[in-house]
Amino acid sequence: MPDSKPSWFQIFKSVAASAFGVQSDKNRQQDFAHHSALPFLLVGVLFVVLFVVSLILLVNSLV
């Protein structure tokens, strides 16, 4: 299955799991088996930006 491209949902799920430290070894190996890291990098950057913005909005709403 390493030759098939992962869906955007699979990429997001993998990025979210690894961001919170719960990525399984099997999934990590599948992620590294793909030829291009670009989709994972793009989704990862977007995930971090959205996470930081949501934290800022949450803190500002509590103040």
C-alpha positions in Angstrom: 0.0 0.0 0.0 3.0 2.4 0.1 2.5 3.2 -3.6 -1.0 4.5 -3.1 -1.4 8.2 -2.2 -3.0 8.9 1.2 -6.2 10.9 1.3 -6.2 14.4 2.8 -8.2 13.0 5.7 -5.5 10.3 6.3 -2.8 13.0 6.2 -4.7 15.2 8.6 -5.3 12.3 11.0 -1.6 11.4 10.9 -0.5 15.0 11.5 -2.9 15.4 14.4 -1.9 12.1 16.0 1.8 12.9 15.7 1.3 16.5 17.0 -0.3 15.1 20.2 2.2 12.3 20.4 -0.1 9.4 19.9 1.0 8.3 16.4 1.4 4.5 16.3 4.6 3.0 14.9 2.7 1.2 12.1 1.1 4.5 10.9 4.5 6.3 11.2 6.1 3.7 9.0 3.3 4.0 6.5 3.7 7.8 6.4 7.5 7.6 5.8 6.9 5.0 3.0 5.3 7.7 0.7 7.5 9.4 -1.8 6.6 13.0 -1.0 6.6 14.7 2.4 5.1 17.9 0.9 1.5 17.1 1.7 2.4 16.2 5.3 4.4 19.4 5.7 1.6 21.6 4.3 -1.0 20.0 6.5 1.3 20.2 9.5 2.0 23.9 9.0 -1.7 24.6 8.6 -2.5 22.5 11.7 -0.1 24.4 13.8 -1.3 27.8 12.6 -4.9 26.9 13.3 -4.1 25.4 16.7 -2.2 28.6 17.7 -5.0 30.8 16.4 -7.6 28.8 18.3 -5.6 29.0 21.5 -5.3 32.8 21.1 -9.0 33.1 20.5 -9.8 30.9 23.5 -7.6 32.9 25.8 -9.0 36.2 24.6 -12.5 35.1 25.1 -11.8 34.2 28.7 -10.2 37.5 29.6 
